[in-house]
Amino acid sequence: MDGRRRNPYELTDDSPVYVISVAAQLSGLHPQTLRQYDRLGLVSPDRTAGRGRRYSARDIELLRTVQQLSQDEGINLAGIKRIIELENQVAALQARVAELAAALEGAAAAIQQREAQVHASYRRDLVPYQDVQQAGALVVWRPKRSDG
């Protein structure tokens, strides 16, 4: 979320709004097929207090995908279930990688800020020490005489 409060009546792709007959019509499947997919754990819609199924737009899209994989690609339902599980796992991992990347960027920015603070705190009246032997030059220091 972006930090703003959401309208509780705002519909999203995950809002469970469709009864099984409407979901069947929208997906082009028979209601009994939807029940079977639910039993197998392929597409698990939300439930009402009375245990009625409520499908979301995302569920409808998933039903269409299951049907396409089954009919067009010839994948059995167990294979489809595994594909869905792996896709969900990939999505979760991608979200986690994005979280970690954002955290890393934040940490890097904090380090750079702290580093800048340390550099800004250096005393400017100090002169870096240079070892005479390493510099290859001989420096003789003679204090000024005070003729007092």
Helices and strands as residue ranges (DSSP letters): H 20-27, H 31-40, E 46-47, E 53-54, H 57-71, H 77-120, H 132-135
